[in-house]
Amino acid sequence: MSLSREAYRELAAVVGDAYISEKEHILSGNRVKTPEIPFEYHSADAILLPGSTEEVQAIVKICNRYGISFIPTVSGCSADAFAKHANSVIIHLKRMNRIIEINEEDRFAVIEPGVRQVQLYPEVRRRGLSYTAASVGPGGSVLANFTSTSGDNHTQHGTSRANRYLLGVEMVLPDGEIVRTGSLQTGSGWFCPDGPGPGLRGIVKGYFGIHGQLGIVTRAAIALDPCRGPREIRAEGVSPHQRVYLDSDCSKVRVFTFKDLGSLCDAMVKLGEAEIASTVQKFFYLPMTLMMTDSANAFWEKWNSGIKEEMAMPLVVHLATRSVEELEYEETILGDVARENGGVRVRPEIESWWDEHMDFFMVFGVLQRVLRLGGGWAPIKLGADSIRHMCEVGESISSYIHDYTDTGILFDAPESFQIVPMEYGHSAHIELLFMYDRTNPSVRPEVGKFTARARASDIADHFHAEMPGCLNQTAEQLGPLYSNYHVWLRRIKESFDTNNVANPML
Ligand SMILES: Cc1cc2nc3c(=O)[nH]c(=O)nc-3n(C[C@H](O)[C@H](O)[C@H](O)COP(=O)(O)OP(=O)(O)OC[C@H]3O[C@@H](n4cnc5c(N)ncnc54)[C@H](O)[C@@H]3O)c2cc1C
């Protein structure tokens, strides 16, 4: 279906003919069609590339008048960044890609939605600053991650998730009104997310991201941290054989294995209580093996060499301190915690691989290798609660996953989940990454059954294994576990988006 000529002409008048298209070859490149998404998505009827907040506002107003759904997108790594039904337009924000300000004194950056990780990260790092960067890859939108999607990241043990770092926001609401939140609304700058009056962070982002359903964020400020470890990163080699070194007496990587999840869990809790280390994570061995290899043959060779057994329960720790004395102190505590809980250092070959990739910005680039085997990124769970509860969720996976790994539906890697503590162990995040033969159409329905079973098991156990985010089927199912989240979100959406045009999914 195409837009009415009248609506198309009005939209074109906003952005100019060069920045709107309804050509089939353009639209087909902007449809979700990746192997891990086992259902068809509609094509958008047009795609627009606005260049300013005012243009976004004008587009949104026209969409309301004609009842056209709109979906904001940047890198499109998320399936929710595409049209799900007819009569939709994609608002692609890649032209709005300016870093407006990096304030070194008050430690924040003001960015537009099209600013990619690869643009911002080196800029802040060379100023001795950093931020909680997601592993999505260099092309991911920083703003989308901080304002609209989950925001978990590998370094959150010593810091936190993206939602904690969101400051002032400028946003076009679903009806076209522009709001500016926090200190911004009083003309006091971008530094403060709330007040005077009620905070709007829960509306803008919540915990897990609203995926554009309550409006389009056109500018946002994010808080920056002083960078841990050296500001200079030394790179060697050419992709896919690059190595990245953090040359410093204040940076050290240690990797341990544990005999079971219980002892690994105790060690993570203790490291949090001691408030040491920048990164602490129980990593997943299947992605790790893919990341360590650069071809399918090399993967199988390593996988069959016993790495699965050796690395079933790995704990990766990055110590990144501000002085040599502090590093010695943290290393002593880490050694005690590992020893007391039965942690054993892994082979130097594995530990040195982590040492050469520990800057997670580069690991993002490497993380794309994971897509080689699975063909897509289809993690499930992604919830958060205490470290112990996340370990309980992790333990429970073995009660149903074997029905799918033993029959060959899923790749046989039942412990391939990661648990990442945050804020020195006050909370933690879990992610189960499973893989299957995407070229085999008969496997897909079985994979659907597996994900449904995993969710049903969590709901029956009252586990906070998965978080509701935007208003969709998942929120409807999980809502009762979270104080009827779905009912409250529906009311908010109905009052902000009376025409239900902002990325509707129900
Ligand atoms: C390999 C891989 C690894 C990943 N790792 C992580 C990770 O470690 N942590 C993490 O949090 N996520 C991760 N993701 C998920 C997701 O891609 C990221 O959260 C990403 O930062 C979102 O940015 P994007 O450019 O991909 O956004 P898009 O996919 O373009 O958009 C994401 C969602 O936000 C909405 N949106 C986009 N821009 C705006 C805006 N300006 N205003 C309102 N809504 C908007 C879109 O409609 C869509 O629903 C990963 C994805 C992949 C493929």
The ligand as an ORCA input file, in Angstrom:
! r2SCAN-3c Opt
* xyz 0 1
  C      25.142     -7.700     18.138
  C      24.267     -6.826     18.996
  C      24.645     -6.538     20.302
  C      23.844     -5.731     21.108
  N      24.301     -5.444     22.368
  C      23.576     -4.624     23.151
  C      24.054     -4.267     24.463
  O      25.125     -4.676     24.907
  N      23.296     -3.445     25.224
  C      22.114     -2.938     24.761
  O      21.496     -2.169     25.482
  N      21.629     -3.269     23.547
  C      22.323     -4.095     22.723
  N      21.825     -4.429     21.486
  C      20.434     -3.983     21.119
  C      20.238     -2.613     20.369
  O      20.708     -2.713     19.058
  C      20.894     -1.480     21.072
  O      20.207     -1.201     22.269
  C      21.171     -0.210     20.264
  O      21.946      0.677     21.064
  C      20.041      0.537     19.763
  O      20.576      1.490     18.839
  P      20.281      1.313     17.327
  O      21.035      2.324     16.558
  O      20.491     -0.100     16.942
  O      18.735      1.687     17.354
  P      17.580      1.217     16.382
  O      17.595     -0.271     16.210
  O      17.612      2.026     15.154
  O      16.333      1.622     17.292
  C      16.091      0.925     18.487
  C      14.668      1.253     18.990
  O      14.647      2.595     19.463
  C      13.716      3.380     18.716
  N      14.382      4.662     18.481
  C      15.487      4.894     17.738
  N      15.819      6.193     17.801
  C      14.908      6.786     18.598
  C      14.705      8.125     19.033
  N      15.526      9.108     18.647
  N      13.671      8.391     19.850
  C      12.803      7.414     20.255
  N      12.952      6.129     19.861
  C      13.987      5.820     19.049
  C      13.454      2.601     17.445
  O      12.151      2.817     16.943
  C      13.601      1.162     17.922
  O      12.395      0.700     18.466
  C      22.604     -5.233     20.633
  C      22.216     -5.524     19.318
  C      23.033     -6.304     18.502
  C      22.591     -6.579     17.105
*
